[in-house]
Amino acid sequence: MAENTASNVTRIHIATDHAGLEFSQQLQEHLAKAGHEVIDHGPQEYDPVDDYPSFCINAAQAVANDWADGIESLGVVFGGSGNGEQIAANKVEGVRAALVWSDATAKLAREHNNANVISIGARQHELEEAIRFIDLFIAEPFPGDERHVRRISQLSEYERTEKIAGKDLLAASGAEVPVTLNA
């Protein structure tokens, strides 16, 4: 497998919710000054009751579309905790979104998982810390170690087929999991 070097990545897709809007704006400025092409997927203005899924899914889909077109890009999504934004991004086929909360998780997201999107909790970190995580994530190459490629390939296979060759998995019931369980 070809090594993915972060030095080739110049396009960064950004999305947030109201909790991360200020972070997003300042981050975009930082990334642009560093020479990256930054594409903002919203929101454009503060709305305390906005819904993050569409913004984060759009950013993640743009990353997946870029890779399908042979363009190396990455994504960064923000929210209060970053959890919901990561979940939303991971709904896009081909996206591997990692929740980042430390220097180590920022680097390992790329080194072990070849994550192409990270999620950061804007209410959990100071701006300077979030910028450091993002810079580390962008700079870290995926070395392409066989064990990591194998595991990522298994995730991709399951995403497409709901199977992993040579592995026993529970069969999906086909039923929709409810948002809440009624008592």
For each residue, the residues with C-beta under 8 A, 3 or more apart:
1: 144 149
2: 144
3: 141 142 143 144
4: 8 72 114 141 142 144
5: 8 141
6: 9 110 138 139 140 141
7: 141
8: 4 5 72
9: 6 12 36 72 73 74 138
10: 35 36 37 72 73
11: 36 37 38 39 66 71 72 73 74
12: 9 31 36 37 38 39 73 74 75 76 138
13: 39 41 59 60 62 63 66 73 74 75 76 117
14: 24 27 28 31 38 39 40 41 59 75 76 77 78
15: 24 40 41 42 52 55 56 58 59 60 75 76 77 78 85
16: 19 20 21 23 24 42 43 52 55 77 78 79 85 122
17: 20 21 43 50 51 52 55 78 79 80 84 85
18: 21 43 46 47 48 49 50
19: 16 78 79 80 122 123
20: 16 17 23 24 77 78 79 80 85 120 122
21: 16 17 18 24 25 43 45 46
22: 25 26 122
23: 16 20 26 27 78 120 122 127 130
24: 14 15 16 20 21 27 28 40 78
25: 21 22 28 29
26: 22 23 29 30 127 131
27: 14 23 24 30 31 76 78 127 130 131 134
28: 14 24 25 31 32 38 40
29: 25 26 32 33
30: 26 27 33 34 131
31: 12 14 27 28 34 36 38 134
32: 28 29 35 36 38
33: 29 30
34: 30 31 135
35: 10 32
36: 9 10 11 12 31 32 138
37: 10 11 12
38: 11 12 14 28 31 32
39: 11 12 13 14 59 62
40: 14 15 24 28 44
41: 13 14 15 55 56 58 59 62
42: 15 16 54 55 58
43: 16 17 18 21 46 47 50 55
44: 40
45: 21
46: 18 21 43
47: 18 43 50
48: 18
49: 18
50: 17 18 43 47 55
51: 17 54
52: 15 16 17 55 56 77 79 84 85 88
53: 56 57 84 88
54: 42 51 57 58
55: 15 16 17 41 42 43 50 52 58 59 77
56: 15 41 52 53 59 60 77 79 85 88 89 119
57: 53 54 60 61 88 89 91 92
58: 15 41 42 54 55 61 62
59: 13 14 15 39 41 55 56 62 63 75 76 77 89 117
60: 13 15 56 57 63 64 75 77 88 89 90 91 92 95 97 117
61: 57 58 64 65 92 95
62: 13 39 41 58 59 65 66 73 75
63: 13 59 60 66 67 73 74 75 92 95 116 117
64: 60 61 67 68 92 93 94 95 116
65: 61 62 68 69
66: 11 13 62 63 69 71 72 73
67: 63 64 70 71 72 73 94 116
68: 64 65 94
69: 65 66
70: 67
71: 11 66 67
72: 4 8 9 10 11 66 67
73: 9 10 11 12 13 62 63 66 67 116
74: 9 11 12 13 63 116 117 118 137 138
75: 12 13 14 15 59 60 62 63 89 95 97 116 117 118
76: 12 13 14 15 27 59 117 118 119 120 134 137
77: 14 15 16 20 52 55 56 59 60 82 85 86 88 89 97 117 118 119 120
78: 14 15 16 17 19 20 23 24 27 82 85 119 120 121 122 130
79: 16 17 19 20 52 56 82 83 84 85 119 121 122
80: 17 19 20 121 122 123 124
81: 84 121 123 124
82: 77 78 79 85 86 99 100 101 119 120 121 122 124
83: 79 86 87 99 119 121
84: 17 52 53 79 81 87 88
85: 15 16 17 20 52 56 77 78 79 82 88 89 97 119
86: 77 82 83 89 90 97 98 99 117 119
87: 83 84 90 91
88: 52 53 56 57 60 77 84 85 91
89: 56 57 59 60 75 77 85 86 92 95 97 117 119
90: 60 86 87 95 96 97
91: 57 60 87 88 95
92: 57 60 61 63 64 89 95
93: 64 159 160
94: 64 67 68 116 156 159
95: 60 61 63 64 75 89 90 91 92 116 117
96: 90 113 114 115 116 117 152 155
97: 60 75 77 85 86 89 90 115 116 117 118 119
98: 86 105 109 113 115 117 118 119
99: 82 83 86 105 118 119 120 121
100: 82 105 106 109 118 119 120 133 137
101: 82 105 120 121 124 125 133
102: 105 106 133
103: 106 107 132 133 136
104: 107 108
105: 98 99 100 101 102 108 109 133
106: 100 102 103 109 110 118 132 133 134 136 137 140
107: 103 104 110 111 136 137 140
108: 104 105 111 112 113
109: 98 100 105 106 112 113 115 118 137 140
110: 6 106 107 113 114 115 137 140 141 142
111: 107 108 140 141 142 143 148
112: 108 109 148
113: 96 98 108 109 110 148 152
114: 4 96 110 142 148 152
115: 96 97 98 109 110 118 137
116: 63 64 67 73 74 75 94 95 96 97
117: 13 59 60 63 74 75 76 77 86 89 95 96 97 98
118: 74 75 76 77 97 98 99 100 106 109 115 133 134 137
119: 56 76 77 78 79 82 83 85 86 89 97 98 99 100
120: 20 23 76 77 78 82 99 100 101 124 125 130 133 134
121: 78 79 80 81 82 83 99 101 124 125
122: 16 19 20 22 23 78 79 80 82 125 130
123: 19 80 81
124: 80 81 82 101 120 121
125: 101 120 121 122 129 130 133
126: 129 130
127: 23 26 27 130 131
128: 131 132
129: 125 126 132 133
130: 23 27 78 120 122 125 126 127 133 134
131: 26 27 30 127 128 134 135
132: 103 106 128 129 135 136
133: 100 101 102 103 105 106 118 120 125 129 130 136 137
134: 27 31 76 106 118 120 130 131 137 138
135: 34 131 132 138 139
136: 103 106 107 132 133 139 140
137: 74 76 100 106 107 109 110 115 118 133 134 140
138: 6 9 12 36 74 134 135
139: 6 135 136
140: 6 106 107 109 110 111 136 137
141: 3 4 5 6 7 110 111
142: 3 4 110 111 114 148
143: 3 111 148
144: 1 2 3 4 148 149
145: 148 149
146: 149 150
147: 150 151
148: 111 112 113 114 142 143 144 145 151 152
149: 1 144 145 146 152 153
150: 146 147 153 154
151: 147 148 154 155
152: 96 113 114 148 149 155 156
153: 149 150 156 157
154: 150 151 157 158 164 167
155: 96 151 152 158 159
156: 94 152 153 159 160
157: 153 154 160 161 163 164 165
158: 154 155 161 162 163 164 169
159: 93 94 155 156
160: 93 156 157
161: 157 158
162: 158 169 172
163: 157 158 167 169
164: 154 157 158 167 169
165: 157
166:
167: 154 163 164
168:
169: 158 162 163 164
170:
171:
172: 162
173:
174:
175:
176:
177:
178: 181 182
179:
180:
181: 178
182: 178
183:
